Amino acid sequence: MPNPGVGPALPMPEMFGGMGWAALLATTSLGHIIGILTIVLLDTYGIV
């Protein structure tokens, strides 16, 4: 993201590196997508 601090600020900006709400939502959404894909692939190969 070229401007992660654009938009409403988070309550403790120093804790989140100056990210705004949009950047936080984008990074957590990406983390959930990666996690779901990992679980599905591990289940496909019988590891989980």
Biotite code that builds the C-alpha atoms (Angstrom):
import biotite.structure as struc

atoms = struc.array([
    struc.Atom([0.000, 0.000, 0.000], chain_id="A", res_id=1, res_name="MET", atom_name="CA", element="C"),
    struc.Atom([1.513, 3.317, -0.969], chain_id="A", res_id=2, res_name="PRO", atom_name="CA", element="C"),
    struc.Atom([-0.179, 5.289, 1.857], chain_id="A", res_id=3, res_name="ASN", atom_name="CA", element="C"),
    struc.Atom([-1.017, 2.958, 4.773], chain_id="A", res_id=4, res_name="PRO", atom_name="CA", element="C"),
    struc.Atom([-1.718, 5.846, 7.147], chain_id="A", res_id=5, res_name="GLY", atom_name="CA", element="C"),
    struc.Atom([-4.519, 7.340, 5.052], chain_id="A", res_id=6, res_name="VAL", atom_name="CA", element="C"),
    struc.Atom([-7.966, 7.229, 6.603], chain_id="A", res_id=7, res_name="GLY", atom_name="CA", element="C"),
    struc.Atom([-9.121, 7.056, 10.210], chain_id="A", res_id=8, res_name="PRO", atom_name="CA", element="C"),
    struc.Atom([-6.328, 6.382, 12.682], chain_id="A", res_id=9, res_name="ALA", atom_name="CA", element="C"),
    struc.Atom([-6.261, 3.409, 15.024], chain_id="A", res_id=10, res_name="LEU", atom_name="CA", element="C"),
    struc.Atom([-6.480, 4.052, 18.789], chain_id="A", res_id=11, res_name="PRO", atom_name="CA", element="C"),
    struc.Atom([-2.746, 3.354, 19.401], chain_id="A", res_id=12, res_name="MET", atom_name="CA", element="C"),
    struc.Atom([-0.983, 4.260, 16.127], chain_id="A", res_id=13, res_name="PRO", atom_name="CA", element="C"),
    struc.Atom([2.526, 3.627, 17.480], chain_id="A", res_id=14, res_name="GLU", atom_name="CA", element="C"),
    struc.Atom([1.579, -0.010, 18.164], chain_id="A", res_id=15, res_name="MET", atom_name="CA", element="C"),
    struc.Atom([0.436, -0.573, 14.567], chain_id="A", res_id=16, res_name="PHE", atom_name="CA", element="C"),
    struc.Atom([3.215, 1.337, 12.799], chain_id="A", res_id=17, res_name="GLY", atom_name="CA", element="C"),
    struc.Atom([0.982, 4.244, 11.787], chain_id="A", res_id=18, res_name="GLY", atom_name="CA", element="C"),
    struc.Atom([-1.488, 2.097, 9.809], chain_id="A", res_id=19, res_name="MET", atom_name="CA", element="C"),
    struc.Atom([-5.069, 3.198, 9.384], chain_id="A", res_id=20, res_name="GLY", atom_name="CA", element="C"),
    struc.Atom([-8.168, 1.027, 9.653], chain_id="A", res_id=21, res_name="TRP", atom_name="CA", element="C"),
    struc.Atom([-8.074, 0.123, 5.939], chain_id="A", res_id=22, res_name="ALA", atom_name="CA", element="C"),
    struc.Atom([-4.500, -1.168, 6.112], chain_id="A", res_id=23, res_name="ALA", atom_name="CA", element="C"),
    struc.Atom([-5.221, -3.170, 9.263], chain_id="A", res_id=24, res_name="LEU", atom_name="CA", element="C"),
    struc.Atom([-8.287, -4.750, 7.670], chain_id="A", res_id=25, res_name="LEU", atom_name="CA", element="C"),
    struc.Atom([-6.343, -5.573, 4.502], chain_id="A", res_id=26, res_name="ALA", atom_name="CA", element="C"),
    struc.Atom([-3.472, -7.271, 6.350], chain_id="A", res_id=27, res_name="THR", atom_name="CA", element="C"),
    struc.Atom([-5.712, -9.301, 8.655], chain_id="A", res_id=28, res_name="THR", atom_name="CA", element="C"),
    struc.Atom([-7.908, -10.358, 5.714], chain_id="A", res_id=29, res_name="SER", atom_name="CA", element="C"),
    struc.Atom([-4.846, -11.541, 3.804], chain_id="A", res_id=30, res_name="LEU", atom_name="CA", element="C"),
    struc.Atom([-3.688, -13.484, 6.873], chain_id="A", res_id=31, res_name="GLY", atom_name="CA", element="C"),
    struc.Atom([-7.030, -15.261, 7.121], chain_id="A", res_id=32, res_name="HIS", atom_name="CA", element="C"),
    struc.Atom([-6.987, -16.152, 3.427], chain_id="A", res_id=33, res_name="ILE", atom_name="CA", element="C"),
    struc.Atom([-3.476, -17.607, 3.738], chain_id="A", res_id=34, res_name="ILE", atom_name="CA", element="C"),
    struc.Atom([-4.496, -19.538, 6.856], chain_id="A", res_id=35, res_name="GLY", atom_name="CA", element="C"),
    struc.Atom([-7.598, -21.012, 5.247], chain_id="A", res_id=36, res_name="ILE", atom_name="CA", element="C"),
    struc.Atom([-5.641, -22.079, 2.158], chain_id="A", res_id=37, res_name="LEU", atom_name="CA", element="C"),
    struc.Atom([-2.974, -23.683, 4.350], chain_id="A", res_id=38, res_name="THR", atom_name="CA", element="C"),
    struc.Atom([-5.544, -25.688, 6.307], chain_id="A", res_id=39, res_name="ILE", atom_name="CA", element="C"),
    struc.Atom([-7.324, -26.821, 3.140], chain_id="A", res_id=40, res_name="VAL", atom_name="CA", element="C"),
    struc.Atom([-4.062, -27.914, 1.504], chain_id="A", res_id=41, res_name="LEU", atom_name="CA", element="C"),
    struc.Atom([-2.875, -29.739, 4.620], chain_id="A", res_id=42, res_name="LEU", atom_name="CA", element="C"),
    struc.Atom([-6.232, -31.494, 4.849], chain_id="A", res_id=43, res_name="ASP", atom_name="CA", element="C"),
    struc.Atom([-6.040, -32.444, 1.156], chain_id="A", res_id=44, res_name="THR", atom_name="CA", element="C"),
    struc.Atom([-2.684, -34.156, 1.758], chain_id="A", res_id=45, res_name="TYR", atom_name="CA", element="C"),
    struc.Atom([-3.944, -35.821, 4.953], chain_id="A", res_id=46, res_name="GLY", atom_name="CA", element="C"),
    struc.Atom([-1.579, -34.005, 7.306], chain_id="A", res_id=47, res_name="ILE", atom_name="CA", element="C"),
    struc.Atom([-4.317, -32.368, 9.392], chain_id="A", res_id=48, res_name="VAL", atom_name="CA", element="C"),
])
